[in-house]
Amino acid sequence: MASSTSSQKLRKIVVMGSKSVGKSTLTLQFVENFFAESYYPTIENTYRKTIKYKGQEYDCEILDTAGQDEYTILNARYAVGVHGYVLVYSIASRASFEMTKVVHDKVLAFFGTNWVPVVLVGNKTDLHNQREVTFDEAKELAQSWNCHVIESSAKNNENIAKIFDMMIMQIEKSSDSSSGGGSGCIIL
């Protein structure tokens, strides 16, 4: 008799972005329903959580990476066997938004392709008074990448689960697509 976990599909998701954009708090909020007030720079951490999408359970391995910069070489650990990428920026940091473009280009170059499953996340909406990046700019970038875009607040647990639901949707769309690329973009 097969166990329920054997019917689950494993999906490896990597959370990437600049330092201090909330990658760890976003991941912890999703996996453990916990928001850490204090900031401790992340070295790297892996979490697991089951996501149910369209009646199917997906065992997700979520890799929370250390902050990227333009000089960071894409680690093979962030690419081999990976199904999708959550690229995070802070809505209060133009530099972090620009860094998502660099990280996205590195991922595409690593795979030698023009598309991979991505969700672009503008985190820290609770800092709306310090906003440097408009949602319209993020939508435009997401459309150019043919990916999903969403804004969130790990602090307020706003849209956190939706990020990972969108990621599974994007991964499954790429798995179902015979063309090898996504066919559309969802903006929330």
Secondary structure by P-SEA (a helix, b strand, c coil): cccccccbbbbbbbbbbcccccaaaaaaaaaccccccccccccbbbbbbbbbcccccccccccccccccccccccccccccccccbbbbbcccaaaaaaaaaaaaaaaaaacccccbbbbbbccccccccccccaaaaaaaaaaacbbbbbbbcccccaaaaaaaaaaaaaaaaaacccccccccccc
